[in-house]
C-alpha cells in the first residue's frame, strides 16, 4: 500500500473492519505520518474507553426485578381484562404472569389450607424451613411463588427505608416516607396470612421472621408520613437492630430454592427446568 | 449459548415468571452499562433498564429464537435510550439558559483552553470525555457506543438503529471524527 491512509481507513483499521488490514498495518510501519496519525487516533479512542460507568453490585438484577414487579402486575391485569374468565384467570395464574392474582390466589390457598381441605398436613409436624413440604406440588409452587414475591416486596420497602434521607424542608430536615407507608400497608394483610400458614405448618423460623417483619411493617405504616431526622434515624436503627432485612433475605433465598425445585411439577419439563436454575445462568 | 440459558429464554418466552426473572438478573448490569453510556446519566440509565425489561415482557412473543436474546435486548435498550435522550434534548432546547457569550453551559467546558498541568487530572479528562460524548447526536452516540464499547458489528448496529450498513458505518465515523476533534489534544497530553 503506497498511498497514505485516509481517516476513515484508520478508523476501520482500529475496529478491525478494514479489508486490506494487513497491508495497512505494513504501511503504518513504513510511513511516519500515517503511523503518528494512527497512534493519536488510537490513544484518543483508548482514553474514551476508560470513561467510567457507575458500579452496580451483584444484587442489582434482583433489585431491578423487584422494581419491575408492580408494572408486571399491571401488564398481567391488562391481559386478564382481555380474556377474563375463571378458567383463563387460573391458567394465567399457573403460567405465572398474574402477579396481582398471585397474592389473591395465595390468600385463597391459605384459607383453604386453614380449613384443612386443600393442603392436608402430614402425620408428623414438619421441621423448620419446611413450609409446604407435604403439599401437592402445584399448590406448593403457587404458594412459594406468592411468598417469594411477598418477601421481595418487603425487602424493597425495608431497603427504601434504610436508604431514606432527611432533606432540608424549611428550617428542619425531614423525610417523606408516605410511599413506603403505602407499600407497607399493602403488605401487612398478606404477611399475616403467610405467618399463620407458617405457624400452622410448624415452621417456627419462617413464622418468627414474618412476625418480626409484620411489626416493622406496622411501625412504618403507622409512623407520621414525614419524619424528622431523629425519628428517621430511630426507625432505621430499630430495623437494623432486628436484622430484619438480613432475615428476610435468608428466608427469601430459601423460598426461591424451593420454587426452583418445585417448578418441574408445574411445567412438566422436569429435567430442563431444573437445568435452568439461577446458579447455572 | 449455554443450554440452561437457552431453556430459560424459551420458558420466559412461554410466560414463565421465574425464567423471566433469571433473564432480568442476568442482563440487568449489561443493559445498565449500555444505557449509561448512551444517556450519560445514571437516573436516565435506570429508567432505560426498567423500560427495556418491560418492553421485553410485553413483546416476548415477537422474539424469534434464531436471533440471540442479548442482541435483541440491547436493541430494545438502545432504542429506549435514544427515545429518552431525544425527548430530553427537545426539553433542554426549550429550557437551557445561555450565558452572555451565547454559549450553552455544556459547550463551555471544551472551549476553555486547558493548561498542561490541569490535563493530568483524570477527573477533568473524564468530564471532557463525557462532555464530548454528550455533544454527539443521539444516533452518533448510540452507534459509537455499540461499536466501541459493546463491540457490535456494523450489520447489527445498522439493524438496531434502522439504518443501512453504509449509513451506520458513516455514523460511527462521524462520531469518531467529532470526538477526535475535541479530545485528541487531551489524549496526546496524557500519553
Interface residues (C-beta under 8 A of the other chain):
Chain A: X7 X8 X11 X15 X17 X40 X41 X43 X44 X45 X46 X47 X48 X49 X51 X52 X53 X54 X56 X60 X61 X62 X64 X65 X67 X68 X71 X72 X75 X95 X96 X97 X99 X145 X259 X260 X263 X267 X269 X272 X273 X275 X276 X277 X278 X280 X281
Chain B: X2 X3 X4 X5 X7 X8 X11 X14 X15 X16 X17 X18 X19 X21 X22 X24 X25 X26 X27 X28 X29 X32 X33 X36 X37 X42 X49 X50 X53 X54 X57 X58 X125 X126 X129 X130 X132 X133 X147 X148 X149 X154 X169 X172 X173 X176 X177 X179 X180 X183 X184 X186 X187 X188 X190 X191
